[in-house]
């Protein structure tokens, strides 16, 4: 697809590290660099206004935080704030590159046993914004999750739909992580913690396997490139070759 080069650049940093250690990944590095350079030169005159409008029950009149990551420079991010009114919010963003936006409020945070705040993936909304694009988000903020559907294009539709389908498993994984965190804080013996860590790794591998299957079956989809960013480095070079 025409946007795929943008999302390949999200994994540029990981690919660079991997390429230094594994000679066979050098072609992948070259592809990423070439795609990124072409996109940058093309985007100089391509700045457009993108927009997000949403209605998420539970946001009320609260401040909505929007963490914004540009795919050409994923190491940097910024956070904007807007105020929801009666669960509704709207914002416009000016950019010459694709943006990944995460939306949440202070009520989305979970307090860990050590008192620190933690923002789980299950309690934030995510949208992908191509230059000039508008996305509509609707959903509900619950105690353990933010259920949402994003509409506007195939990427957002597919991502939010697949997320909704796997949300129950994702909640169980987060609960399991917090359970381990609580037991570590209370000083439970290491053997018990080690066993739980193994179970947690198995749950995480199951989620990544589902994403790898999607990549293999959909090499021309933008979502495949995004899913690749969740994979460990030893899978990067292998699955990168699956992308168109």
C-alpha positions as CSV (number, residue, x, y, z in Angstrom):
1,X,0.0,0.0,0.0
2,X,1.1,3.6,-0.6
3,X,1.5,4.3,3.2
4,X,3.5,1.2,4.0
5,X,6.9,2.9,3.7
6,X,5.9,5.3,6.4
7,X,5.2,2.5,8.9
8,X,8.3,0.6,8.0
9,X,10.3,3.6,9.3
10,X,8.8,3.0,12.7
11,X,11.1,0.1,13.1
12,X,14.1,1.8,11.7
13,X,15.9,2.2,15.1
14,X,15.5,-1.5,15.9
15,X,16.6,-2.5,12.5
16,X,19.7,-0.4,12.7
17,X,20.7,-2.1,16.0
18,X,19.9,-5.6,14.6
19,X,21.8,-4.9,11.3
20,X,25.0,-4.1,13.2
21,X,25.0,-7.6,14.6
22,X,23.5,-9.6,11.8
23,X,25.0,-9.0,8.3
24,X,22.0,-10.6,6.5
25,X,19.8,-7.7,7.8
26,X,21.7,-5.0,5.9
27,X,19.3,-5.1,2.9
28,X,16.4,-4.5,5.3
29,X,18.3,-1.5,6.7
30,X,18.9,-0.1,3.2
31,X,15.2,-0.5,2.4
32,X,14.2,1.5,5.5
33,X,16.7,4.2,4.9
34,X,15.7,4.6,1.2
35,X,12.0,4.7,2.1
36,X,12.6,7.2,4.9
37,X,14.7,9.5,2.7
38,X,12.1,9.4,-0.1
39,X,9.3,10.2,2.3
40,X,11.2,13.1,3.8
41,X,12.0,14.7,0.5
42,X,8.4,14.2,-0.7
43,X,6.9,15.5,2.5
44,X,8.6,18.9,2.4
45,X,5.6,20.3,0.5
46,X,3.0,17.9,1.8
47,X,2.1,19.4,5.2
48,X,-1.6,19.0,5.9
49,X,-4.2,19.3,8.7
50,X,-5.3,16.0,10.2
51,X,-8.1,15.7,12.8
52,X,-9.5,13.4,15.5
53,X,-13.0,13.6,16.8
54,X,-14.2,11.3,19.5
55,X,-16.9,10.5,22.0
56,X,-15.8,8.2,24.8
57,X,-18.2,7.6,27.6
58,X,-16.4,8.1,30.9
59,X,-14.2,11.0,29.7
60,X,-16.9,13.5,30.9
61,X,-15.4,17.0,31.1
62,X,-12.0,15.8,31.8
63,X,-8.6,16.7,30.3
64,X,-7.7,14.4,27.4
65,X,-4.0,13.7,27.0
66,X,-2.8,12.9,23.4
67,X,0.6,11.4,23.1
68,X,1.8,12.0,19.5
69,X,4.6,10.0,17.8
70,X,5.7,10.7,14.2
71,X,6.6,7.5,12.4
72,X,9.7,9.1,10.7
73,X,11.2,9.9,14.1
74,X,9.6,7.4,16.6
75,X,12.3,8.1,19.3
76,X,10.6,11.5,19.9
77,X,7.1,12.2,21.1
78,X,5.1,15.1,22.5
79,X,1.9,15.2,24.5
80,X,-0.9,17.7,23.8
81,X,-4.0,18.3,26.0
82,X,-7.5,19.2,25.1
83,X,-10.7,19.3,27.3
84,X,-13.6,16.9,26.7
85,X,-17.1,18.2,27.0
86,X,-19.8,15.7,27.8
87,X,-17.6,12.9,26.7
88,X,-16.8,14.5,23.4
89,X,-13.5,15.9,22.2
90,X,-11.9,17.2,19.0
91,X,-8.5,18.2,17.9
92,X,-6.5,19.1,14.8
93,X,-2.9,18.3,14.1
94,X,-0.6,19.8,11.4
95,X,2.0,17.3,10.1
96,X,3.8,16.2,7.0
97,X,4.1,12.6,8.2
98,X,2.0,9.9,9.6
99,X,1.2,10.2,13.3
100,X,0.4,7.6,15.9
101,X,-1.8,9.1,18.6
102,X,-2.6,7.7,22.0
103,X,-5.5,9.2,23.9
104,X,-6.3,8.9,27.7
105,X,-7.3,10.8,30.8
106,X,-6.0,10.7,34.4
107,X,-8.6,8.1,35.2
108,X,-6.9,5.7,32.8
109,X,-3.9,5.3,35.1
110,X,-3.5,2.4,37.5
111,X,-1.6,2.8,40.8
112,X,1.0,0.1,41.3
113,X,1.9,-1.3,44.8
114,X,4.9,1.0,45.0
115,X,2.7,4.0,44.5
116,X,3.8,4.7,41.0
117,X,1.2,5.3,38.2
118,X,1.0,2.9,35.3
119,X,-0.9,3.4,32.0
120,X,-1.8,0.0,30.5
121,X,-2.4,-0.4,26.8
122,X,-5.9,-1.6,27.5
123,X,-6.9,1.8,28.9
124,X,-5.9,4.1,26.0
125,X,-7.3,4.7,22.6
126,X,-5.0,4.7,19.6
127,X,-5.4,6.2,16.1
128,X,-3.1,6.4,13.1
129,X,-3.3,9.7,11.2
130,X,-2.1,10.1,7.6
131,X,-1.6,13.8,6.5
132,X,-4.9,15.4,5.8
133,X,-6.9,12.6,7.3
134,X,-9.8,12.7,9.9
135,X,-10.5,9.8,12.3
136,X,-13.7,9.3,14.3
137,X,-13.5,7.4,17.6
138,X,-16.3,6.1,19.8
139,X,-16.1,4.1,22.9
140,X,-16.4,3.6,26.7
141,X,-14.0,3.9,29.5
142,X,-14.4,1.1,32.0
143,X,-12.6,0.1,35.2
144,X,-10.1,-2.1,33.4
145,X,-10.3,-1.1,29.8
146,X,-11.1,1.6,27.2
147,X,-13.2,-0.1,24.6
148,X,-13.2,1.9,21.3
149,X,-13.7,1.6,17.6
150,X,-11.9,4.0,15.2
151,X,-13.3,4.8,11.8
152,X,-11.7,6.6,8.9
153,X,-9.8,4.1,6.9
154,X,-8.9,0.4,6.7
155,X,-5.9,0.7,9.0
156,X,-7.8,2.2,11.9
157,X,-10.9,0.1,11.3
158,X,-8.9,-3.1,11.3
159,X,-6.6,-2.2,14.2
160,X,-9.4,-1.2,16.5
161,X,-11.6,-4.2,15.5
162,X,-8.8,-6.7,16.2
163,X,-8.0,-4.9,19.5
164,X,-11.6,-5.3,20.6
165,X,-11.6,-9.0,19.7
166,X,-8.5,-9.6,21.8
167,X,-9.3,-7.1,24.6
168,X,-10.4,-9.8,27.1
169,X,-7.0,-11.6,26.8
170,X,-5.1,-8.3,27.0
171,X,-6.9,-7.4,30.2
172,X,-6.0,-10.8,31.7
173,X,-2.4,-10.2,30.7
174,X,-2.3,-6.8,32.4
175,X,-4.0,-8.2,35.5
176,X,-1.4,-11.0,35.6
177,X,1.4,-8.4,35.4
178,X,-0.1,-6.4,38.2
179,X,-0.5,-9.5,40.3
180,X,3.2,-10.3,39.9
181,X,4.0,-6.7,40.7
182,X,2.0,-6.9,43.9
183,X,3.6,-10.2,45.0
184,X,7.1,-8.9,44.4
185,X,6.3,-5.8,46.5
186,X,5.1,-8.0,49.3
187,X,8.2,-10.1,49.2
188,X,6.8,-13.5,47.9
189,X,9.6,-16.1,47.4
190,X,11.5,-16.0,44.1
191,X,10.6,-19.5,43.0
192,X,6.9,-18.5,42.9
193,X,7.7,-15.3,41.1
194,X,9.9,-17.1,38.5
195,X,7.0,-19.5,37.8
196,X,4.6,-16.7,37.3
197,X,7.1,-14.9,35.0
198,X,7.2,-18.0,32.8
199,X,3.5,-18.0,32.6
200,X,3.5,-14.3,31.8
201,X,6.0,-14.8,29.0
202,X,3.8,-17.6,27.5
203,X,0.8,-15.2,27.5
204,X,2.9,-12.5,25.8
205,X,4.3,-14.9,23.2
206,X,0.7,-16.0,22.4
207,X,-0.2,-12.4,21.6
208,X,2.9,-11.9,19.4
209,X,2.2,-15.1,17.6
210,X,-1.2,-13.9,16.6
211,X,0.4,-10.7,15.2
212,X,3.0,-12.7,13.3
213,X,0.3,-14.7,11.7
214,X,-1.4,-11.5,10.6
215,X,1.9,-10.3,9.1
216,X,2.4,-13.5,7.2
217,X,-1.1,-13.4,5.8
218,X,-1.2,-9.7,5.1
219,X,2.2,-8.6,3.8
220,X,0.7,-5.6,2.0
221,X,-1.2,-4.1,4.9
222,X,0.0,-1.1,7.0
223,X,-1.1,-2.9,10.1
224,X,1.5,-5.6,9.4
225,X,4.3,-3.0,9.6
226,X,2.9,-1.7,12.9
227,X,2.6,-5.2,14.4
228,X,6.2,-5.8,13.4
229,X,7.3,-3.1,15.9
230,X,6.0,-5.3,18.7
231,X,8.2,-8.3,17.8
232,X,11.5,-9.1,19.4
233,X,14.7,-8.3,17.5
234,X,15.4,-11.9,16.5
235,X,12.1,-11.9,14.6
236,X,12.6,-8.5,12.9
237,X,14.8,-9.5,10.0
238,X,12.7,-12.6,9.3
239,X,9.3,-11.0,9.2
240,X,10.4,-7.8,7.6
241,X,10.9,-9.8,4.4
242,X,7.2,-10.7,4.5
243,X,6.2,-7.1,3.8
244,X,5.5,-5.9,0.3
